[in-house]
């Protein structure tokens, strides 16, 4: 029974890490890959997945070298000072609010597809219904959220397999050969956003209390699992719709597969964004609670109110916001993790359960790549 209990903690932690990454970003991947060229996108997927594994493991070591509970802003404040605290707080809030807003927007489309045949409601009403239930789940706390993460992540994988099975016969190999050099960089920001989920690492540590040594394994398994899911989904959608791939991935499949894929895709979509909304919102609540000492209910309101107000104000297109969040905000966060990791190596106040030995030249390459991405999105786009 003790072994099963420990194993359950590991899988819950892995599910939280997966849930912190998987979200609306996955629906932009097929469109980005189809424009840049599938194999260009596939190479970038491998590169970003490898970079994410390293960043998350570095962040995990920072978390384990620190006795107090924080999120990224708190760790950067402790090890890098107030300037980086403000910078990472800006990046985290920009990424978080953009993602939460995106989840609210697209949830209306998914719920409408699932229920419209027997229960009609405007898209905005479905979005508000989703927001209410997801926000209340966050308010219930980590235990409820963690259990739901495990359920949603398991169901998510099953739906991906079913989705691939339903569309495999319609895949055309020729759809993988086209490319447009002017869009070669397009998957970069979308991939960074799709793999974004640093908030899941401290949450994973909490779930592994007493067994923190398993955090590194949970990170590696979580990131590689997400990469595999992204690869299968993108391979399927691009293979079926090719140049006709739509920005939301699902609608472009209608003419090839028919109405049944809309329900399958919608169930998959609402599962993915519910899982991600719960993990991301819970992590942001912890930012305000632990790093800014704000009461639980006030922190919850600070997290859920801005995206809802933006949605009600009419901001219901999210492509540009997500691009900025991925290319710039998450780039800033990852650079901050590298610098924090380097400083925590000598200034940590706790002996970690694992210690990485990453050469400095690899750290420099990672930061140079991220800095180039930030410059591209700020200057070139």
Residue pairs with C-beta under 8 A, 6 or more apart in sequence:
6 211
9 207
9 208
9 209
9 211
9 214
10 208
10 211
10 214
10 217
10 218
11 150
12 146
12 147
12 149
12 150
12 207
13 203
13 204
13 205
13 207
13 208
13 214
13 215
13 218
14 204
14 218
14 221
14 222
14 225
15 146
15 149
15 150
15 152
15 153
15 154
15 222
16 146
16 149
16 200
16 203
16 204
16 207
16 279
17 56
17 197
17 200
17 201
17 203
17 204
17 218
17 219
17 222
17 223
18 149
18 153
18 200
18 222
18 225
18 226
18 275
19 149
19 152
19 153
19 197
19 200
19 275
19 276
19 278
19 279
20 197
20 198
20 199
20 200
20 201
20 203
20 276
20 279
20 280
20 283
21 194
21 195
21 196
21 197
21 200
21 222
21 223
21 226
21 276
22 153
22 156
22 194
22 197
22 226
22 229
22 272
22 275
22 276
23 99
23 102
23 103
23 194
23 272
23 273
23 275
23 276
23 277
23 280
24 99
24 102
24 103
24 106
24 272
24 273
24 276
24 318
24 322
25 99
25 190
25 191
25 193
25 194
25 195
25 196
25 322
25 326
26 194
26 229
26 230
26 233
26 249
26 272
27 106
27 247
27 248
27 249
27 250
27 269
28 190
28 193
28 194
28 247
28 248
28 249
28 319
28 322
29 41
29 187
29 190
29 191
29 194
29 230
29 233
29 234
29 249
30 233
30 234
30 237
30 238
30 241
30 245
30 249
31 245
31 246
31 247
31 248
31 249
32 41
32 183
32 186
32 187
32 190
32 191
33 40
33 41
33 42
33 187
33 234
33 238
33 245
34 175
34 178
34 238
34 241
34 242
34 243
34 245
35 180
35 183
35 186
36 44
36 179
36 180
36 183
36 184
36 185
36 186
36 187
37 178
37 179
37 180
37 183
37 184
38 175
38 176
38 177
38 178
38 179
38 234
38 235
38 238
39 176
39 179
40 179
40 184
40 187
41 187
41 234
42 231
44 187
44 188
44 191
45 187
45 191
45 227
45 230
45 231
45 234
46 227
48 188
48 191
48 192
48 195
49 195
49 223
49 224
49 226
49 227
51 334
51 366
51 369
52 195
52 223
53 219
53 220
53 223
53 224
54 358
54 362
54 366
55 198
55 334
55 337
55 338
55 366
56 198
56 201
56 219
56 222
56 223
57 216
57 219
57 220
57 356
58 337
58 338
58 341
58 356
58 358
59 72
59 198
59 201
59 337
59 340
59 341
60 201
60 204
60 205
60 215
60 216
60 219
60 354
61 341
61 344
61 352
61 354
61 355
61 356
62 75
62 79
62 337
62 340
62 341
62 344
62 348
63 70
63 75
63 201
63 202
63 205
63 215
64 205
64 212
64 215
64 350
64 352
64 353
64 354
65 344
65 345
65 348
65 349
65 350
65 351
65 352
66 75
66 78
66 344
66 348
66 349
66 350
67 349
67 350
68 74
68 78
68 290
69 202
69 206
69 286
69 290
70 77
70 78
70 202
70 290
70 291
71 92
71 198
71 199
71 202
71 283
71 286
71 287
71 290
71 291
72 88
72 92
72 198
72 199
72 287
72 333
72 336
72 337
72 340
73 85
73 88
73 89
73 92
73 287
73 291
74 85
74 287
74 290
74 291
75 340
75 344
76 84
76 85
76 87
76 88
76 336
76 339
76 340
77 84
77 85
77 291
79 339
79 340
79 343
79 344
79 347
80 336
80 339
80 340
80 343
84 336
84 339
84 340
87 332
87 336
88 332
88 333
88 336
89 287
89 291
90 329
90 332
91 328
91 329
91 330
91 332
91 333
91 336
92 199
92 284
92 287
92 329
92 333
93 284
94 324
94 325
94 328
94 329
95 193
95 196
95 325
95 329
95 330
95 333
96 199
96 280
96 281
96 283
96 284
96 303
97 306
97 307
97 310
98 318
98 321
98 322
98 324
98 325
98 329
99 193
99 196
99 276
99 280
99 322
99 325
100 277
100 280
100 281
100 303
100 304
100 307
101 307
101 310
101 311
101 315
101 318
101 321
102 318
102 321
102 322
103 130
103 134
103 273
103 276
103 277
104 127
104 130
104 131
104 307
104 308
104 311
105 127
105 311
105 316
105 317
105 318
106 248
106 269
106 273
106 318
107 126
107 127
107 130
107 131
107 270
107 273
107 274
108 123
108 124
108 125
108 126
108 127
108 130
109 123
109 248
109 266
109 269
110 266
110 267
110 269
110 270
110 273
111 126
111 127
111 129
111 130
111 266
111 270
112 121
112 123
112 126
113 262
113 263
113 265
113 266
114 263
114 266
114 267
114 270
115 121
115 126
121 129
124 311
127 311
130 270
130 274
131 304
131 308
131 311
134 274
134 277
134 278
134 281
135 281
135 300
135 304
137 144
137 145
137 148
137 278
138 145
138 277
138 278
138 281
138 282
138 285
138 300
138 303
138 304
139 297
139 300
142 203
142 206
142 207
142 282
145 278
145 279
145 282
146 203
146 207
148 274
148 275
148 278
149 275
149 278
149 279
152 271
152 272
152 274
152 275
152 278
153 275
155 271
156 229
156 268
156 271
156 272
156 275
157 225
157 229
159 264
159 267
159 268
159 271
160 229
160 232
160 233
160 268
161 232
162 264
163 233
163 236
163 261
163 264
163 265
163 268
164 232
164 233
164 235
164 236
166 257
166 260
166 261
166 264
167 236
167 237
167 239
167 240
167 253
167 256
167 257
167 261
168 236
170 239
170 240
170 256
170 257
171 235
171 236
171 239
171 240
172 239
172 240
172 242
173 239
174 242
175 238
175 239
175 240
175 241
175 242
175 243
176 238
176 239
178 242
178 243
185 376
188 326
188 327
188 373
188 376
189 322
189 323
189 326
189 327
189 373
189 377
190 322
190 323
190 326
191 326
192 326
192 327
192 330
192 331
192 334
192 373
193 322
193 323
193 325
193 326
193 330
194 230
194 326
195 223
195 226
195 227
196 325
196 326
196 330
196 333
197 276
197 279
197 280
198 333
198 337
199 279
199 280
199 282
199 283
199 284
199 286
199 287
200 222
200 279
200 283
201 215
201 219
202 283
202 286
203 279
203 282
203 283
203 286
204 215
204 218
204 219
205 212
205 215
208 214
208 215
208 218
212 353
213 353
213 354
215 353
215 354
216 353
216 354
233 249
237 245
237 249
237 252
237 253
238 245
240 253
240 256
240 257
241 252
241 253
241 256
244 252
244 255
245 252
246 252
246 253
247 319
249 265
250 261
250 262
250 265
250 266
250 269
253 261
253 265
254 261
254 262
281 303
281 304
284 303
285 296
285 299
285 300
285 303
286 299
287 299
288 294
288 298
288 299
288 302
288 303
289 295
289 296
289 299
292 299
294 302
323 377
323 381
324 377
327 373
327 374
327 376
327 377
327 381
328 373
328 374
328 377
328 378
331 370
331 371
331 373
331 374
331 377
332 374
334 366
334 370
335 367
335 370
335 371
338 363
338 366
338 367
339 367
341 356
341 363
342 363
